[in-house]
């Protein structure tokens, strides 16, 4: 496991992940002319986005209704006479 020391003295640890060479070359082509400085930085960005989206989905699944949704259901049940 390698490490990168930042200017503020904090250190971030990294590990290596192997990907097929053709995929590496495609990513390399994709990031050309962008703000990404390496294939690793792009792959890290993409993985963070995927994980963040999955975590958001998991959070959404934990609370099936927003407060607004809940109020709409209650209003509808009131209108139908099921609750006061």
Buried (B, 14 or more C-beta within 10 A) or exposed (E): EEEEEEEEEEEEEEEEEEEEEEEEEEBEEEBEEEEBEEBEEBBBEEEEEEEEEEEEEEEEEEEEEEEEEEEEEEEEEEEEEEEE
